[in-house]
Amino acid sequence: MDITSLIVEAVSGAVGGNVAGAAMKEKSLGAVGNSIAGIVGGGVGGTILQIIMGGAAAGGGGMDMQSILTNFGGGGVGGAILMAIIGIIKNHGKEVARRDRCRLRRKFSQTSPSEL
């Protein structure tokens, strides 16, 4: 993997993360969060794709169209997937916290001050 591949994967990962954030508004991490998750996911996704596909994805380290498209696709998909996973985890934590707050409110609203 060369620096050009990594740059293409990072840029396409950021794009993929932001597209996924726009498509799943309730799971969005904000523009900066989507971009960061996308960049990391793009690098990881592109690397995994190159490992799986071997030399076909690496393209011999050149700047041919096949290697650029493979890096772009792997980076974009990897960025979108990682952004979605982080968004789901983040929103699940918010939902659990909200549910716990509601339970506590109900518990204390039903309890008289003398029972506390």
Secondary structure, 3 states (H helix, E strand, C coil): CCHHHHHHHHHHHHHHHHHHHHHCHHHCCHHHHHHHHHHHHHHHHHHHHHHHHCHHHHHHHCCCHHHHHHHHHHHHHHHHHHHHHHHHHHHHHHHHHHHHHHHHHHHHHHCCHHHC
